[in-house]
């Protein structure tokens, strides 16, 4: 099982605005020596960001998907404030999903299983 997935960001302050103020992630532990910020999640896995000055992300298909309740409500709240990779859609495998990009271009997906 995954303990914590951490992604690099070029500016911790800019990323905090995105993840906390726009997406609503709740901050957890902050470790100043490495400029690492973790976030509280339901379940056992964790998520964190770490500042990497000078980061230049190239275009990839890398993605972190977060399973949440209320994916449509989140989409409606943030869709005009973020860079969209894939708009809200119903997938052939029975989930509602959208994919956005963080300020450094990392792809973040939000998914919710459709009840049959």
N, C-alpha and C positions, 0 to 999 in steps of 0.2 A: 504494500500500500504506500502511496505517496505521503510523505510527512509534510513538506513545504515545497511549493514551486515558487521560485524567485526569478523575476525578470529584471534586466538592466534598464535604467532610465537615464537620460542625460542630465536632467534637473529634478532633484527630489521635490523642490517646492512646486514646480509646474505639474509634476506627476501627482502630488498630493491633492492639488486642486481638482485634477481630473478624476482620480479614484475616489476621493472623499466627498468633495462638494458636488460634482456632477453625477457620479455613479452611486454615491451613498455608502461606500465601503466604510466600515468602522475600524479606526486604527487600534492596533494592539501594541505589541512591543516595538520600541524604537531603539536601535543600537547605534549610537553616535560614531564610534570609531570606524565603522564601515559604511555609515550612512544608509543603514538597512531599516526599512519600515515594514512591519508585518500587519496583516489585517485579520480580523475575526471572521470566521466562516462557520456555517453550520457543518456538522460532520467532523471527520477526523483529519482531513487534509488542510493545509494552510496555504496562504498566498502572501508573497512579499515583493517589494521592489527595492532595488539597491542602486544608488547613484553611481554612474560610471561616466565621469567627465569626458567630454570629447566623443561620446558614443555616436556612431554613424551607422544606423541600421540599414541594411540592404533589404530589398523586397524579397520576402519569403512566403511560404505557405504555413509557417509556424503559427500555432493558435492555442490559446487556453480557453476551454469552454467551462462556463459556470452554470450548473443546473440550479434554477431558482423557481419559486412560485411567483406568478405575476409578471411573466416576461412581456406580455402585451402592455401592461401598465408602465413598466420601465421603458419600453420602446417609445411610447407616447410622450413620456416625460423628458427623454433625452435626445430624440431623433433630430431635433433642430439645433443641437448644441455640440454635436460630435461629428467626426469623420466616419461615414458609413462605408463598410466594405460590402456587406450583403444585407439588404433590407429584411424586415420581418417577413417570414414565409413559413408555410407548413411544408415540412420535408416529406419525401416518400416513405420515410421510416417512422412517421407518426409523432414528430415533435414540432413545436413552434420554435423558431430560431432566428436570431439576427447576429451579425458580426460587425464590430466596429474596430477602429484603430485608435490606440492611445496616442498621446502627443509625439511619441517617437516612432510611430508606425507599426507597433506590435498589435497583432490581431487578437481581439478578445470577443468570444462568443457567449451568448446567453441563451439557454435552452430550457424548455418546459415540455414535459410529456403531455400529450393530448389524451384526456380521459376518453376511453371508448364508450 
